Structures are given as structure tokens and as C-alpha cells.
Amino acid sequence: MPDAQLSFAEYYHERTKYAPETLASKSQGLDWSTQPSPYKDYKIGTVYDLKPYLTEDIQSDRDGLLASRWRRLSRLLFCSYGLTARVPTVTGEAFYLRAAPSAGGLYPAEIYVISAGTPLLSAGIYNYQVRTHSLIHFWQDNNVWNGLQQACFEHPALQNTRLAIAITSIFQRSAWRYQDRAYRRIFLDTGHLLGNIDLASAIEDYQASLIGGFADDAVNELLFLDKEVEGAIAIVPILDLQDEESIGRGQESRAPMQRSTNLSKGLITALPSATVTNYPKLPDGQLLEYLHQVTQIKEKLNITKLAELTRDLETTPETGDLPTAQDLDKYNFPFCTKVSTVTESIHWGDDLELLENTILQRRSTREYSGTKLELAELKAILDFTYQPQHYSDQGIDGSPDYFDLSLIETFVAVTGVVGLEEGCYYYAPKSQELRQIRFKNFRDELHYLCLGQELGRDAGAVIFHTADLKKAVAKYGDRVYRYLHMDAGHLGQRINLAAIGLGVGVSGIAGFFDDLVNEVLGIPSDEAVLYITTLGRPR
């Protein structure tokens, strides 16, 4: 039997680590004839074409209100996950990139829209057809909203709106290439998508909330998913800030707005699952499926726990409070160099048009020139990513929902930033400063630990997200493995967009020699590395 002291999430993490001596055995040739399609088709249902609403020259209805609503919903979905570029391939078959990045361009996520009945969408379930930018209403049911509320344990965010996005994953789309380690990438990709949904909501005057604690089987059945191959990942209630009823309840439209005061903010986004320590000896190829099973929440498990966590939340400081003693002391060595990251915020345009353009134009950088970055650029990227409250005056959510950012640490390895000494820095978001903890140019090590990718060698700065996995599991059970990677992916997407908006190259890396990262950063060996994002000057 495996070590009973490890939860299965910890055991999975150890089993799926890359190491120089074992990477070859984990790699295998790809059978391109068996690659799953990145699109899901529904043969029956009413189709709503959203493409006409991507342009301004549409024919409005009598008062223009419905046309405006369709346009906003169309652009919300397009900026979240729409097809944004066509890439030619050697076979001549077109390959399309999407607004949210995905490891290997495999796009495991699916988007569903669940409606309680709105002026646009009658009650039921819709699948977002990415390939045609349309919604297909494949299930009409006036009771579907009640079912969603029950599956989400009557989450208050669902009481304030009549529309929600459900994100699901078809696991084999990623596992075809990345085998068991694909579970990490699936949830990082979902985090990218959550980041886009949050920002696209701000652009189109919606407010996105986040629910990660739900009864998995109930949501899967609600969406008619084949639980053998796919599963629900996250629920995102969407509140229309232009809706007259919402405004009448005290909700405000953009510029300026303090969304942290809205009824659906500050609520529980994450619930715990069980912690499994007694599990069978599993061969490679079965770890992903087993982890997804043990991270599920059973309907009767967490109703009492929800009340307990809500009480705990009432005593937890909100984002923007003064730094705590724990935060100030984290890697706060007397001898270390401290660099303030306080800076002028990125301006995204009067109507966030620059942010929208950046989302649609974002591409992962393939090569860096090795030229140094400016310190001001790094500061601005950190500011947009970790200080969202600085952007509420632009109409961006100043307190976006995450699952639990207190579990994630951020380190920055600097090899080429003008005005910043080479070395490894800990980033303290509450005190807004970089604290140098290692003094060395790690360019060669970064090249090696990123599996020999030149992006690691030629980057000017490399950002690492890590977590104390044992501590995280103690709080949320094995399900925390989902939360950690989605939060890391969400942060990574904000890094992506800030970098692209500033003209800085950026690329996420989910394949790395795990233990070597700990060694280079000088952090405890049991600290789990979640994600790496490289920043550099594009070649």
C-alpha cells in the first residue's frame, strides 16, 4: 500500500513529478489518429447565432435593448473562450487558437450557460459552440435553476442572478498527450479561462462570482455529462449590472464601482472534500481518473461544513487590509534586499477597449531575444496581477473571486531586469515588495529545469507559483488540488494579459523538473510547484 501519511492529492503530485532520470519513461510517441476533437457537438437543439453581435452594424430591435444584451453576451463568451486566430498546419487542416491559452492547444474545457429564464435565454441549458460562436439550447427546463442551486448547496450568489456559466472538462483531450499529469494542466487551463471570464465580465458590465464547492454528481447529471470521460469543474454565476432589477437593488454600473460590496462577493468559493489516505496501488494511466473521483464532494458531506466555513470567513481579513505579521515575516530576512513594487497602474482605456483588444490578441511567446526587461514593466505586471483593487476605478472588479490565494506563494527568478539585481525574490503581495532570498544568476538552471526549453534560458524574469500542499489538504481535503491549480492559472492569465498589454513577451510552462525548482528557489522540498510563467523580450 502507498504511504498512508500522504493524502491521495499529495501522492498524485509525487507520482506525476518530472525528473531527469524518469522523464523518458513518462514520455511516449503520440498517435495522432487518436487525438480527441477539441469540439463537442450537439445534434439536437435550438441554435442562437452570436456572430452578428460581434460587429456594431446589426439591426436593432425597436428600443435597442435586446440587441445590446445580445451583443454583450456574445462578446462575453467570445472574449472568454472564442476562436481568435487561425494557424495553418502541415496537413492543410486549419487549427484555431482561443482567447484563453491551453497547454498544447488541446482545450479540454467546455462552457455551458445555465439560465433560470431571462429576456434573452429561456430557462434551460445551453452549450457554447466555440467553432461557430453560437449557443445551442439542448435542454429546456423551468426547474433547472432550482437543480443548480441545490447542487451548489443554495449558494447565495445564485440567488442574485438568473444566469450562470458552468465549466466542464473532457479529460482525454489533455490526457492523450500528457497522460496522468494532464490533471494539473486541465485545472491550470480552467484558471486561464476563469481569468478571462472575470475580466470580460467587467468589459461587458457583468459581475462574475465563483463557486468551486458543489455536489459533483448532481451537476454532472444536470448537464447530462458522461462522467466516465468528463466532469464539472467550476460554476460562475453571472450578474448583469445593467439589469434594471439589479440596479434597483443597489447594484451599480461601471466607472467607478466597488464590487466588493455587492451581495455575491465575499462568499465562500471553496468547500472541502474528503481526504483519502487509504487507496489502492495504481498503475500509470489510472492516477488522473482516481484523483478526480476522490476530489468530488458528496451532497451530504458539506452542508454543516459550509456553515462552519462561513463563520470562519467572517473573521478573515479581506483583500486590501493592512499586512499581517505573518505576511511581513514571510521570507523577511534582515539582510535581504527589498524592492517596492508600488507603481502607476496600467490604463486599459476609457471603456476597457485596450483590455478587450489585449485578450483577443494574446499569444504565447515562442522565443525571447535575451534582451533585458525594464523594472517598471515587471512592477506593472505584478500590480495588475496581485493588486486588483488598484483597477476598480477603471471598472475592473477590485476584488475578483479566487478559491484561496492565501495558500499560494509567488517567487520571481530574475536574470535580466534593468535596475534589479540578479537572483531569486519572494513577492509579498500585501506589503507590495520583492524580497531577495538568493543571490545568483540562475539562467542555466532555469533552462534545465524547464525541460531544456529556451524560454527559461532567455527570459528576463520567471514567476513561480507554489503551495504547501499538506497545509492546503488539511484545510480543503484532496479537492484543494483543483483549487490550487485553478488559482495559479487565474493569476497566470492576469500575468499574460498585463505582459501583452505592455508589449512584453510571456509564456506559461506546466512541464518542469519539480524538485529542481525547489532546489533553485531555495524553498522546502515539500512545497509543491504549481505553475511557471516566463517573461522576456520577444525575438
Secondary structure, 3 states (H helix, E strand, C coil): CCCCCCCHHHHHHHHCCECCCCHHHHCCCCCHHHCCCCCCCCCCCEEEECHHHHCCCCCCCCCCHHHHHHHHHHHHHHHHHCEEEEECCCCCCCEEEECCCCHHHCCCEEEEEEECCCCCCCCEEEEEECCCCEEEEEEECCCHHHHHHHHCCCCHHHHCCCEEEEEEEECHHHHHHHHHHHHHHHHHHHHHHHHHHHHHHHHCCEEECCECCCCHHHHHHHCCCCCCCEEEEEEEEEEECCCHHHHHCCCCCCCCCCHHHCCCCCCCCCCCCCCCCCCCCCCCCCHHHHHHHHCCCCCCCCHHHHHHHHHHHHCCCCCCCCCCHHHHHCCCCCCCCEEECCCCCCCCCCCCHHHHHHHHHCCCCCCECCCCEEHHHHHHHHHHHHCHHHHHHHCCCCCCCCCCHHHEEEEEEECCEECECCEEEEEECCCCEEEEEECCCCHHHHHHHCCCCHHHHHCCEEEEEEEEHHHHHHHHHHHHHHHHHHHHHHHHHHHHHHHHHHCCEEEEECCCEHHHHHHHHCCCCCEEEEEEEEEECEC
